[in-house]
Amino acid sequence: MADANNQADRGGPPSSVDYGALSLAGVFLAATLVHRMASGDRVDREQQDDLLATISTHQATELSEVFPEPAAYQLGAQMAMDALSGRSTAPEILRYALQLVDLAKLLRGVPQIVAKLGRLLDDLESTPNSTADLANIYQQTISTLGKRIQVTGDPQILQREESADTIRALLLAGVRMAWLWHQLGGRRWLLILRRQPLLLALQPIAQPERPE
């Protein structure tokens, strides 16, 4: 997954956008949608599509290309704040988020898989073709790293091919967000030992100011 500069382009969002916080919100958005999908809860299709669209931005040169609509990550920021402050009623969300960060770290250590992932994404040519395509890419790359995320939920849902494909696609997007978070200075230990600065950074995304 290619690097992206921590700057907005001339026509994009202002430089005050905290892309590190947005990428962390993206990790938690992926974790939240996976949990909801696996549990049979409603998943907002627009939130899902916005998140999956970030996968095809692996060649982005500006972070505003990855996050054209920062407001799309409000739910992820809210769930991150709940998880990091101990208010979450779904411990699976924090578990998935931490595992996504771990998978991104494993991926960085296997350059041949990184290269294969890039080739497979380039071969899609468009953004994205289907959740089945993205799920297949996840299985060919992330699933081979030797550490899998054990998704828990309704067995009947998890056994459906369509649901399983969507969950794998969301996990791929979550790894993409975790990869980017690391590029922007994020580290796993921050989620354990330095939660307060993260909460402060996430606050404007979780509760954006409304124009007067």
C-alpha positions as CSV (number, residue, x, y, z in Angstrom):
1,M,0.0,0.0,0.0
2,A,1.6,3.2,-1.2
3,D,2.5,6.1,1.1
4,A,0.4,9.3,1.0
5,N,1.7,12.7,2.0
6,N,0.2,14.2,5.1
7,Q,-1.0,17.2,3.3
8,A,-4.2,18.2,1.6
9,D,-4.1,19.1,-2.1
10,R,-4.9,22.6,-3.2
11,G,-8.5,21.8,-3.9
12,G,-9.1,19.4,-0.9
13,P,-9.9,19.8,2.7
14,P,-8.0,22.4,4.8
15,S,-4.6,21.5,6.4
16,S,-6.3,21.5,9.8
17,V,-7.8,18.1,9.0
18,D,-6.3,15.5,11.4
19,Y,-5.7,12.6,9.0
20,G,-4.2,10.5,11.7
21,A,-7.4,10.7,13.7
22,L,-9.4,10.0,10.5
23,S,-7.4,6.9,9.7
24,L,-7.9,5.6,13.3
25,A,-11.6,6.4,13.0
26,G,-11.5,4.3,9.8
27,V,-10.0,1.4,11.7
28,F,-12.8,1.5,14.2
29,L,-15.4,2.1,11.5
30,A,-14.3,-1.2,9.9
31,A,-14.4,-3.0,13.2
32,T,-17.8,-1.6,13.9
33,L,-19.3,-2.6,10.6
34,V,-17.8,-6.1,10.9
35,H,-19.3,-6.5,14.3
36,R,-22.7,-5.2,13.1
37,M,-22.7,-7.4,10.0
38,A,-21.7,-10.5,12.0
39,S,-24.3,-9.9,14.6
40,G,-27.2,-9.3,12.2
41,D,-27.5,-5.6,13.0
42,R,-28.2,-3.0,10.4
43,V,-25.2,-1.8,8.4
44,D,-25.5,1.6,6.7
45,R,-24.7,0.9,3.0
46,E,-23.3,4.4,2.4
47,Q,-20.9,4.0,5.3
48,Q,-19.8,0.6,4.0
49,D,-19.3,1.9,0.5
50,D,-17.3,5.0,1.6
51,L,-15.0,2.8,3.6
52,L,-14.5,0.2,0.9
53,A,-13.7,2.9,-1.6
54,T,-10.6,3.7,0.4
55,I,-9.0,0.4,-0.6
56,S,-8.6,1.6,-4.2
57,T,-6.7,4.7,-3.0
58,H,-3.5,2.7,-2.3
59,Q,-1.7,4.8,-5.0
60,A,-2.9,8.1,-3.6
61,T,-0.4,10.9,-3.4
62,E,-2.6,13.2,-1.2
63,L,-4.5,12.2,1.9
64,S,-7.5,14.2,0.7
65,E,-7.9,11.5,-2.0
66,V,-8.3,8.9,0.7
67,F,-10.7,11.0,2.8
68,P,-12.8,13.1,0.4
69,E,-15.6,13.3,3.0
70,P,-14.2,13.3,6.6
71,A,-17.8,13.4,7.9
72,A,-18.2,9.8,6.7
73,Y,-16.0,8.7,9.6
74,Q,-18.1,10.2,12.4
75,L,-19.5,6.8,13.5
76,G,-16.0,5.3,13.5
77,A,-14.7,8.2,15.7
78,Q,-17.6,7.8,18.1
79,M,-17.0,4.0,18.4
80,A,-13.3,4.6,18.9
81,M,-14.0,7.1,21.7
82,D,-16.4,4.7,23.4
83,A,-14.0,1.8,23.1
84,L,-11.0,3.8,24.3
85,S,-12.9,5.4,27.2
86,G,-14.4,2.1,28.4
87,R,-18.0,3.1,27.5
88,S,-18.4,0.5,24.6
89,T,-21.0,-2.2,25.1
90,A,-19.4,-4.2,22.3
91,P,-15.9,-5.3,23.4
92,E,-15.5,-7.1,20.0
93,I,-15.0,-3.7,18.3
94,L,-11.9,-2.8,20.3
95,R,-10.6,-6.4,19.8
96,Y,-11.1,-6.2,16.0
97,A,-9.5,-2.8,15.9
98,L,-6.4,-4.0,17.8
99,Q,-6.2,-7.1,15.5
100,L,-6.4,-4.9,12.4
101,V,-3.5,-2.9,13.7
102,D,-1.6,-6.1,14.3
103,L,-2.3,-7.4,10.8
104,A,-1.1,-4.1,9.3
105,K,2.2,-4.5,11.2
106,L,2.6,-8.1,10.0
107,L,1.9,-7.0,6.5
108,R,4.7,-4.4,6.7
109,G,7.1,-7.2,7.5
110,V,6.3,-9.2,4.3
111,P,7.2,-7.1,1.3
112,Q,6.3,-9.8,-1.2
113,I,2.7,-9.8,0.1
114,V,2.6,-6.0,0.0
115,A,3.7,-6.2,-3.6
116,K,1.1,-8.9,-4.4
117,L,-1.6,-6.8,-2.7
118,G,-0.7,-3.8,-4.8
119,R,-0.8,-5.8,-8.0
120,L,-4.2,-7.3,-7.2
121,L,-5.7,-4.0,-6.4
122,D,-4.2,-2.5,-9.6
123,D,-5.8,-5.3,-11.6
124,L,-9.2,-4.3,-10.4
125,E,-8.9,-1.1,-12.5
126,S,-12.0,0.4,-11.0
127,T,-13.3,1.2,-7.5
128,P,-14.2,-1.4,-6.3
129,N,-15.7,-4.0,-8.6
130,S,-17.5,-6.0,-5.8
131,T,-17.2,-7.1,-2.3
132,A,-16.4,-10.6,-3.7
133,D,-13.4,-9.2,-5.6
134,L,-12.1,-7.5,-2.4
135,A,-12.8,-10.6,-0.3
136,N,-10.8,-12.7,-2.8
137,I,-7.9,-10.2,-2.5
138,Y,-8.1,-10.4,1.3
139,Q,-7.9,-14.2,1.2
140,Q,-4.9,-14.2,-1.2
141,T,-2.9,-11.7,0.8
142,I,-3.9,-10.8,4.4
143,S,-5.2,-14.3,5.2
144,T,-1.8,-15.8,4.3
145,L,0.0,-13.8,7.0
146,G,-0.6,-16.5,9.6
147,K,-2.8,-14.5,12.0
148,R,-6.5,-14.3,11.3
149,I,-9.2,-12.3,12.9
150,Q,-11.8,-14.6,14.5
151,V,-15.1,-12.9,13.8
152,T,-17.8,-13.9,16.2
153,G,-21.6,-13.5,15.7
154,D,-24.6,-15.3,14.3
155,P,-23.4,-18.6,12.8
156,Q,-26.1,-18.5,10.1
157,I,-25.0,-15.0,9.0
158,L,-21.3,-15.9,9.0
159,Q,-21.9,-19.0,6.9
160,R,-23.6,-17.0,4.1
161,E,-21.2,-16.4,1.3
162,E,-22.3,-12.9,0.7
163,S,-21.9,-11.9,4.4
164,A,-18.5,-13.6,4.6
165,D,-17.4,-11.7,1.5
166,T,-18.6,-8.4,2.9
167,I,-16.8,-9.0,6.2
168,R,-13.5,-9.9,4.5
169,A,-13.8,-6.8,2.3
170,L,-14.4,-4.6,5.4
171,L,-11.4,-6.2,7.1
172,L,-9.3,-5.4,4.1
173,A,-10.4,-1.8,4.4
174,G,-9.6,-1.9,8.1
175,V,-6.1,-3.1,7.3
176,R,-5.7,-0.3,4.8
177,M,-6.8,2.3,7.5
178,A,-4.4,0.7,10.1
179,W,-1.5,0.8,7.6
180,L,-2.2,4.5,7.0
181,W,-2.5,5.2,10.7
182,H,0.9,3.8,11.2
183,Q,2.3,5.9,8.4
184,L,0.9,9.0,10.2
185,G,2.5,8.1,13.5
186,G,0.0,5.7,15.1
187,R,1.2,2.8,17.2
188,R,-0.6,0.0,19.0
189,W,0.8,1.0,22.4
190,L,-0.9,4.4,22.0
191,L,-4.3,2.7,22.1
192,I,-3.3,1.2,25.5
193,L,-1.1,3.8,27.2
194,R,-1.9,7.2,25.6
195,R,-5.6,7.2,25.1
196,Q,-6.3,10.8,26.2
197,P,-4.5,12.4,23.3
198,L,-6.3,10.1,20.9
199,L,-9.7,10.9,22.4
200,L,-8.9,14.7,22.0
201,A,-8.0,14.1,18.4
202,L,-11.1,12.1,17.7
203,Q,-13.5,14.5,19.3
204,P,-13.9,16.9,16.4
205,I,-14.7,14.0,14.0
206,A,-17.1,12.4,16.4
207,Q,-18.9,15.6,17.2
208,P,-18.2,18.1,14.4
209,E,-19.1,21.7,15.0
210,R,-22.3,22.7,13.2
211,P,-22.2,25.9,11.2
212,E,-24.2,28.8,12.8
